[in-house]
Amino acid sequence: MVFSVSREGYLPRVRIAFAGSDTTPVAQFHLSDGATLSATIENTTGEEKRNLHPYSHLAVDSVIRRLAEAGWTITGLDHIGFNLPWFESGVHPRIADLRRRLAAACLYHVYPTGEPWDFILPGDTEEIESRRPVDYSAVRRPKFELVSFDGASTPLVQIDLGITAPYEEFSRLFPEAMNDPDFRNIWVYLETPYSIDVCLVMNGPFHGDWSDRFSGHRLPASGDGNPR
């Protein structure tokens, strides 16, 4: 499945594919020069840590049925990404390596308030190659997120969606989900045959975009140093 972008010509194009349950999930980044970078989505810490927030896994069919019965639909995809367990300071070494190797090839940003949540914003080649300033007022979807995660030792893939209902209503529809009142969203953990978690992160309807908060936080082409 290839997700549509908010503007023709934006890169990267995001694709998700499901293989057999005996395979280790991998994130692959295909560069314009033909090179491919990969990051295995697994726990490399040697530690086991249980998520302290309660949740239960739901079948995909159950999620679809509840939304349909409530008369709600998905309005769009804001971002997709993966969380790698990491219990030390700084970012996961694999993500730090991706920073260095991807920064020149995309609009790679660190999170403005300092959390280890990296985001790749969709953009055109002139913006990526710095021939034109990035217009942070534009809607840029889907973003791609890379997270160094200290909440649990199970890696996860997150798919961040907008729903045609307010948080107060869809949060009650999925009592099994992990609730995040600070961000006014819920994390619906899906039943899968894989060794990682797959979560639908449900938000209220999208109104505009929030790419403007990343202004001044793009990594330089070297992938290190001060954001710009």
N, C-alpha and C positions, 0 to 999 in steps of 0.2 A: 504494500500500500504506500503510495506516494502522496504526501499531504500538499494541498495547494498553498501557494504563497499569496500574501496580501497585495503584491504588485508584480506584474510581469517583469522578468529579468532579475528578480531578487535571488541571491544565493546566500546560504546553501539551500538545496532542496532536501527535505527530510523524508526518509523512507523507513518503514518498519516492516520486518518480515519475521515470521515464526518458523523455527526449524524443529527438529525432533527434541524431545525432552532430555535426551542423553547428551546434548551439546551444551557447551558453556556459552552464555550470551556474550556477544561482542559488539561494541560500538565501532563502526568503521567510518573514516573520514576520507573521502575521495577528493584529491586536490586537482586543480586545473592542469598541472603538469603531468598528470597520470599517476602520481604517487598515491599510495594508500597508507593511512595511519590507523592503527587499531588499539583499542583498550578493552581488555577482558573485564566484564562486569562480575567481579567476584570479591570475596573477603580475603584479603592478603595479610590481615593484621595478626592472625594467630589467636585472636581473642573472640569470645562469644559474649554477646550482650543482648539481652532481651529488651524489646521496646516497652517502655513503661506506660505508654498510652494504650488504653484498651481498644481492640478492634477484632472483628471476625471477617473471614474471607467470604465473598459472595460469588455465586456463579454469574457469568456475563448475562445469561438469559434472564436471570432474576433482576439484574440492574435495568436491562432494557424494558422488561415488563412493567416494573414500578414506574419508570419515567413515562411510558406510554399511558398507563392507567391514570396517572396524575395529569396527563395532557401537556407534559413538558417535553421540550426538544433540546438538543445540543445546538448552540448558536455558533460555535467555532472553537478552534484550538489556539490557545495563546502560546503555550510552549510544551515541549517534550524534552526529556533528558534522563540522566541516570545519577544515582547516588552511590558513591563508593564509601564503605565504612572506613573511618580513620579516627583514631583516638589520641593522636598526638597533636602538637601545635602545628599551625600552618596548613597547607593543602596536601592532599594525597599526592605521593610522588608521581603517579601516573598522570594525574591532572596537571601537576607542575610541568611535566614533560610535554603534555599536549599544549599548554600555554605557549611554551617556547617554539613549538613546531607549527602551531596553527595561527599565531597572531598575525603573521604577514599575509595569510591567505583568506582572512575573513574579518568581520567586525567583532573582534573578541574583547569582551568587557569584564572587568571585575565588578562585584556588587558594590554600589556606592556607599553603603554603611559598614563595609568591612567584613561581612560574613563570607565564608568560603563557598559562595554560590556564584560561579562564573556563568556568563551568558554570551552566546553568539547571536547577534542580531542579524536578521536578513538584510542584505544590502546589494546594490549593484556594483559592477566591477570598478567603476570610477571612484565610488566611495571606498571600496576595499583597497584600491591601489593609491588612495589619498590624492587623486587628481581633482576631487571635488569634496568639500566638507560634508560630513554626515548630517542629514536633516533629521534631527531627533524628534521633530513634531509629527513625522510620518508614522502611519500604522505599520508595524513590522511584525508579521506573524507568518509561520510559527518560529518563535525563538527556540534556541537549544540551550539547555542548562546542564552544567557539570558541577556536582555537589560533593564536597568532602564532608561526610556525614558521621556525626558522633552519637546519634540517637539509638542505633541498634547495629548489630553485626550482619544483618541480612541486607545484601545489596538490593536496590530496587530501580525499576523504570517508572517514571512518573509521566502521566499524560494529563495536562492541565487544560480543562474545558470550561466553557461558559454554558450556563443552563438558563432557560427561559423561566426562571423562578427566583425569588429572593432567598438569601441564605437561611432566613428563619424557617422557610417552608421545606427546602430540600434537605436541610439537616435533620428534620424530623422524619423524613421519608426513609432515611438510611441510618437507623440507630446503631447498626453494626460498624459504621465507619468511624475513623479517627477524626475527631472534631477539632478544628483550629479556629477558635473565635477571634483571635487577634487578626488573622488574615481573612476571616469570614468565608472559610471554605471547609470542605470535608474531604478526607482521603478514603476512597472506597477501594479496599484491597480485594483483588480478584482471585478466584480459584484458578490456578494454572498448574501444569505439570513440571514447572521449572524450579530450580533451586534458588531463585530470586523472587522478590515480590514485584507485582505489577499493580500500580495504583492509578485509578481515575481520580484526579483532583478536581472537584466540582466547585465552581464559582458562580456568582450571579451573572446576569447578562453583561456583555462587554459594552462599555461606553468609552469610545475612543481607544487610546492605547497608553502605555506607561513607559514607552521607550525614552521619553525625555529625561527620566531620572538618571539615565546612563551617560548623559552629556558630561564630558570631562573624565570619563573612566575607561576609555578604550586603551588597551595595552599597546605599547609601541611594537613595531614589527619584530623586534628582538624577543618579545614575549616576557621581558623583565624590565625593571626600571619603573619610573613613575607613569601612571596612566595619563592620557592626554584627551 
